[in-house]
Amino acid sequence: MSRPLYQLKAEFFKTLGHPVRIRVLELLSVREHAVSELLVATQIEPASLSQQLAVLRRAGLVTTRKEGSAVHYSVTSPQVSELMAVARAILTGMLSGQIELLQDLRTS
């Protein structure tokens, strides 16, 4: 028996529910990165980064390419990058509304 679409969506968003995974996807939305570059950009321990990359790989959001001893990551689809951009736009709109409310409160 197949799972309902809303349950699959919830699992998908749960996969995105970690700050390091979001940061990695944001970085990879710009361009492919070697693991060493991701380590510098995220400033977390290699074991932690490896764990988060594995979650993203299992979810099918990122893919790897090996070049010598270096492993490079990229997003599997331009839609992943679009999703990150849409999330940013939604948050920008929400925060803009909060800033306007704060300004109104200060002037009242």
C-alpha positions as CSV (number, residue, x, y, z in Angstrom):
1,M,0.0,0.0,0.0
2,S,1.4,3.4,-1.0
3,R,1.7,6.3,1.5
4,P,-0.4,9.4,1.0
5,L,1.3,12.3,-0.7
6,Y,1.0,14.5,2.4
7,Q,3.0,12.0,4.4
8,L,5.7,11.8,1.7
9,K,5.8,15.7,1.7
10,A,6.2,15.7,5.5
11,E,9.1,13.3,5.3
12,F,10.7,15.4,2.6
13,F,10.5,18.5,4.7
14,K,11.7,16.6,7.7
15,T,14.8,15.8,5.7
16,L,15.3,19.6,5.2
17,G,14.8,20.2,8.9
18,H,18.4,20.6,9.9
19,P,20.4,23.9,9.7
20,V,23.5,22.2,8.3
21,R,21.5,20.4,5.5
22,I,19.9,23.7,4.6
23,R,23.3,25.5,4.5
24,V,24.8,22.7,2.4
25,L,21.9,22.9,-0.1
26,E,22.3,26.7,-0.3
27,L,26.0,26.3,-1.0
28,L,25.4,23.6,-3.6
29,S,22.6,25.7,-5.2
30,V,25.3,28.1,-6.3
31,R,27.8,25.6,-7.6
32,E,29.4,22.2,-7.0
33,H,31.6,21.9,-3.9
34,A,34.3,19.6,-2.7
35,V,33.8,18.2,0.8
36,S,36.8,20.2,1.9
37,E,35.1,23.4,0.8
38,L,31.9,22.4,2.6
39,L,33.9,21.8,5.7
40,V,35.3,25.3,5.6
41,A,31.9,26.9,4.8
42,T,29.9,25.0,7.4
43,Q,32.6,25.0,10.1
44,I,31.4,21.6,11.6
45,E,33.3,18.4,12.3
46,P,34.0,16.1,9.3
47,A,31.9,13.3,10.9
48,S,28.9,15.6,11.4
49,L,29.1,16.9,7.8
50,S,29.5,13.3,6.5
51,Q,26.3,12.3,8.4
52,Q,24.3,15.3,7.0
53,L,25.5,14.7,3.5
54,A,24.5,11.0,3.8
55,V,21.0,12.1,4.7
56,L,20.8,14.4,1.7
57,R,22.2,11.6,-0.6
58,R,19.6,9.1,0.7
59,A,16.8,11.6,0.1
60,G,18.1,12.1,-3.5
61,L,18.8,15.8,-3.1
62,V,22.5,15.7,-3.7
63,T,24.8,13.6,-5.8
64,T,28.6,12.9,-5.7
65,R,31.4,12.9,-8.2
66,K,34.9,11.7,-7.4
67,E,37.9,13.5,-8.7
68,G,41.1,11.8,-7.5
69,S,40.8,11.6,-3.8
70,A,38.3,14.5,-3.6
71,V,34.6,14.0,-3.5
72,H,32.5,16.8,-5.0
73,Y,28.8,17.3,-4.2
74,S,26.1,18.9,-6.3
75,V,22.3,19.2,-6.2
76,T,20.5,16.6,-8.2
77,S,18.0,19.0,-9.8
78,P,17.7,22.7,-10.4
79,Q,14.4,22.4,-8.5
80,V,16.4,22.0,-5.3
81,S,18.0,25.4,-5.9
82,E,14.6,26.8,-6.8
83,L,13.2,25.4,-3.5
84,M,16.0,27.2,-1.6
85,A,15.2,30.5,-3.4
86,V,11.5,30.2,-2.7
87,A,12.1,29.5,1.0
88,R,14.3,32.6,1.1
89,A,11.6,34.7,-0.6
90,I,8.9,33.4,1.8
91,L,11.1,34.2,4.8
92,T,12.0,37.7,3.4
93,G,8.3,38.5,3.1
94,M,7.5,37.2,6.6
95,L,10.4,39.2,8.1
96,S,9.5,42.3,6.2
97,G,6.0,42.1,7.6
98,Q,7.4,41.8,11.1
99,I,9.7,44.8,10.6
100,E,6.8,46.9,9.5
101,L,4.8,45.8,12.6
102,L,7.8,46.7,14.8
103,Q,8.0,50.1,13.2
104,D,4.3,50.7,13.7
105,L,4.6,49.7,17.4
106,R,7.5,52.0,17.9
107,T,5.7,55.0,16.4
108,S,2.4,54.4,18.3
